[in-house]
Amino acid sequence: MSSKLNNRIFFFSFMLIWLVFIILNFVVPNISFSEQENRALATVPDFTFQKLVDGVYVSQMDDYINDHFVFRNNWIKAKSTFERALGKDENNNVYIGKDGYLFEKKLLSKEDYKNIDKAVASINSLKQKINTKTYFMLLPNAMNLYSDKLPDYATTYDQNEVMDYVYNLLNKDITKIDTRTVLNKNKEEYLYFKTDHHMTSLGALLSYNEFREKTLAKKLNEMDYVKIRVARDFLGTLDSKAQIQNQEEDKIDVYFNESNINIESVYYDGKLSNTLFNEDYLTKKDKYSYFLNANNAEVIINTKNKNGKKLLVIKDSYAHIMSPFMCADYEQIVLLDPRYYKASISNYINKNNFSEVLFIYNVANILSDISIRGIT
């Protein structure tokens, strides 16, 4: 068989395979949410001439094609396996660290600091509109405590520098809750998931106790809770991005006692429930949503702790795993997520008699979450 014939066979075989993939991309139905990656997938962008000129349309269309390419998860896994075989310690902007730790790859830009300035300005503006005692808790993520687990020569940013910058910008009437000291003192404990960006229940307890010490001058005792392991096979958001083969699975422990089990009611965006914990999620990829039934604009928890105290929490998802500990101290806890709650939060506060207002954010979100700018 001649080389010319071989080349033709190869060319037509390649084109046939490529044509099959193109047809499959049109035939296979698109999905709106990736359970594997725990995120909404890009939708077909609306076309306008201005968006085309600005380059926005092309960028959005590129996101759409990348999100809906047929067999996408298989390609990501294959890419990850191949690059790991070559000794690469990064995949899809996730560092593959030592001892099973995964870390989000992030470098700071001038735009990040502009986002911080705007976010803190909105927080300060909110404080000027309310008379309620206000606290701000900015939580580090695992990279802050376990930087020694990063791959050699990994480049990243100084979280302490960012956190100090935020705290220095905050209004002096806002009490800062800095958890870095207590978390570092206990860093040998299981404080952060290895495959997810969230804290574990123990990390949440230690962090909440720093707030509690400011408000009640005493801490919750871990011995007053029964610790139960509800999952042994949790693979979180960082694993979803990196798609590492044979990744060590995380465990989810929960601290139960009468205050967070036997509650009166919980309203998730107006829908009545009687529990903080949704066991349905323990059979799904997104096991962290076991706490507070995933993301909601407004969650109202009514406990049987009849002391008249009410706490408003303005938060990201780091607050979810902390909420069971709040039940020990308040008759009502309201959690608002500015990513989804679009009404005036200052009006919400002034119309209700809250004892305290507590912001809970992790350091990565304060860099990127533009929804904080609309909290006033």
N, C-alpha and C positions, 0 to 999 in steps of 0.2 A: 504494500500500500504506500503510495507516494506521500511525501511530507505535505504537499499542497492539499491532498485529500484529507489528511489528518487535521490540518489547520481548518479546513471547511467544516469537518465534523465537530471539532471543538467549538468553533464559532457558532454554528447553528444550535449545538447543545446548550451553550451558554445563553444564547438568545431565547431559546425555548424555556429554560428554567426561569430566566428573568421575566418573560412574558407571563408565566404561571404565577409568579409572585405579584405582578401588577394586577392580574385578574383577581387573585385572592384578596388583595387589598380593597377592591371594589365590592367583592361578593360577601366577604366575612363581615357580619354586622359590627358596628362600632359600639364600644361600651363607654359609659360616662364616668365610671369610677373604677379605679384599679384597687382591688382588695390587696393584691400583692404589695403594691407601693403605698397603699393607704392614702390616696389622694385623688382629687377630681382630675380627669384627663381633659386636655385642651379640646375645645369645640371649633367648628368651622368659623373662621372670623368673618365679620361683616365687612364688605368691601366699601371703601370710600376712596376717592381720588387723593384726598389729603393724607390718609393713612398709607397709601402707596408711595406718595412723595416722601413722607417722613421715614419710610422704611419699616413702619409698624406692621403693615399688612403682611409683608414678606416674612418678618420675624414670627408673627402669630401663625401664619400658614406653616412655617417650618416646625413650630411647636406641635401643631396639629398632626402633621405627617409623622413626626418622630413618635408621638404618643400612640398612633394607631397603625403603625407598621405591623403587618401580620407576623405572628410568632415573635413579637417583640421581647417578651420575657425570656424566651429560649435564647434569643440572640444575646441578651444582656448576660445571662448565665454563662453562655459559651465564651463570651469576651472576657468575663471575670476569670473563668477557669484557665483560659489561655494565658492571660496576663499574670496570673499567680504562678503558673508554671515557669514563666520567664523571670520570676522573682520580683515583680512589681508590687509595691505596697499601697496601691491606690486604685480605686475603681469608681467611676461615676461621681467624682468629687467626695469620696469617702476614703479616709485613711484606714488601712488595715493594721491595727496596732498589735502590741504584744499582749499575751494572755487573753486573747479573744476580744479585746476592746476595739470598737469601731468609733471613729471620730469624723465629724463633718469638716471638710477642707474649706477654710475661709480666710481670706486676706482682707484687710480694711482698705477702704478708699475714702476720698473726701466726701463722696456721696453718703457713706455710712454715718459720718459725723454730722452731716446736714440732717439726716434722718433723726439722729439722737437729739439734736438741738430742737427740732420741730416737735418731737414727741414730748420732751421734758417741758417745753414751753406750754403745750396743751395741758399737761398735768398741773403745772403751776397755775395756769389760768383757771382750771377747775377748782383748785383750792381757794382761790380768791372769791369764788361764787358760793362757797359753803362754809358753815361754821363747825362742822363735825370734825372731831380729831382724826387726823389722816396719817397713815403709815405707808411706807413704800419699801417693798422687799424685792430686790433684784438678785436673782439666783444665778450662780455660776453653773456651767454644765461640767460634764465629766472631764473635759480636757483641762480645766483649771486645776483639778485635783490630781489627775493622773497623766500629766504631761510626759512623765518618764515612760509611759506606755506607747507614746507616739513612735512611728517608724523613724529610724535614723535619717537625718537630713530633711525631715518634714518641715514645711514652712507654715506658720500660722500667726495669729495675732495675740496680743497680751490682753487677756480678759480682765485682769486686775486694773490695767490702765483704763479700759473702757468703763468698768464699774466705778472707779474713782471719779472719772469724768462726769458720769451721770449723777452721782451723789453730790458732787460739788455744784452742779447746776440746779439742783432741786431747791425749791423755796424752803427757807429756814423753819417755816411753820409745819413742814412735813417731816415726821420722824422717820429716820432711816433705819431699816432693819438689815444689818450686814451679817450674813450667815457664814462667811468665809472661814472665820476662826474655828467655829465649832465643827464645820465639815472637815477642815484639814486635820483637826485633832482626832477625828474618827475615820480618817480616810482608809484605814485597814479594814473597815466594815463594808458591808454591801450597800453602798449609798446611791449608786447609779447603775442603771441597766447597762450592759455592755453593748447591746445591739440596738438600743433606742436612746433618744435624746433626753428622756425624762429621768427623774429621780425614782428611787425605790421608796417604799413606805417608811423605812427607817430614815432615809435622807429627808423625807417630808416631815417626820416627827421632830427631828433635830431642828429643822428650819422653823417649823411652827412654834416650837418652844422659845425661839429667840424673840418672836413677836409676843408670845404669852408672857414672857418675863418683863416686857415693857408695859403690858397692860395690867397684869395681875401679880407681878413680882414673884412668880413661881412657875415651875415647869410641870408638864404632864409626866407621870411616871410610867415608863414602859411596862413595868410589872403589873399595872392596872389593866392591861390588855391581854387578850389571848391572840397570839400570832399564829395564823393559819396559812399554809401554802396552797393557793388556789390554782396555780398553773406552774408547770415545769418545762414548758415548751414554747416560751414566748420569744419570737423573733420580731424586733421592732422596726422603726422607720429607717434606721441606718442600714440594717440588714436588707430592707426592701430596696434601697438605692444601690447598695454594693453587690447584692446577689452572690454572696460568698458560699461556695460549696462546703458542706460539713461544718458550718458555723456553730460554735457552742451556743446552746440555747439559754435564755435567761429564765429566772424563776420569779414569780409574783407572790409576795407575802402580804397579808392584810392584817392589821391590828383591829380586832373586834372587841367591843364591850357594850354594855347596855345603852350607852349614850348614842352610838351610831347604828345599832341594830334595831332597837325598839324606838323608832321615831314616829311622829304623827303623820307626816305627809311630805312628799316632794313633788314639785311642779316643774316639769321640763318643758319650757316654752308653752306653758298652760296645760300640759297633759299630766294628769294626776298619777302618781305612783306612791309606793310605800317603802321604797328602798333606795339607798345610794349606790347599790351594786347591781349591775345587770349581768347575770350569769350567762346569758346568751352569747356574749362576746368572748367568753372563754373557749368557745368552740370555733372561733374565727381567727383570722390573721391579726386583726386589730384588737388584741387582748387588753391593751391599756384602756380602751373605752369601757371596760368593766366598771371603771370609776366614773360616776356621774353620767352614765349613758351617752358617752361620746360628746361632741361639741354642740352646745345650745346657746342661743342668745341670752336667755334668762333662766336661771335655776333658783327656785325658792324652796328652802329646806325648813320645815317646822319641826322642832324637836320637842321632847317632853321635859326639857330643862326650863321650867317656868320661872325664869329670873328677870324677864322683861328686856333682856339685852338683845340688840339686833346688830349684826355685822353685814356690811356691804363689801363684797370683794370684786374689784375690777381686775380682770385677769387674762392670762393665757392658760393653756392646758396644764401647766405645772401645778395649778391650784387644785386640780381634780383629785389627785392622790393625797392632797393635804386636807381635803374637806372632811373626812371622817373624824379628824382630831378637833375640828372646830365645833363639832356637836357637843363636846364636853362643856363648852363655855357660853353658848348662846341659845336663846329661845328660837331665834330665826336667823338664818344665814341666806343672803341673796348674793348670787354670783352672776355678774354681767360680763359678757365677752364682747368687746367693741368690734371684733371682726364681723359680728352678726347683729348686735344690738345697735340700732341706728337712731334711736330717740335721744333726747337730751339727758345725759346722766346727772348733771347738776340739778336739773328739775326733779329727777327721780329721787335724789338724796334729800332735797329740800322739802319734798312732799311726804317723806317718811322720817320717822324718828330713829335714825340709826345711832348706835352707840359709838361705833368706829367705822372708818372707811380704810380698807387695806388694798393696796395695789400689790399684785403678785405677777412678776414677769421674769422670764429667764433672759440671760444676757444676749443670746442670739436673736431673740424676738425684738428687743429694744432697738436693734440695728436695722431691722427690715420691715417690721409690722407698721404700715402706714395708717392702719385703722385707729391707732392711739391718738392721732391728731384730731379725731372727731369726737372725743369723749366729752367735751364741754356741753 
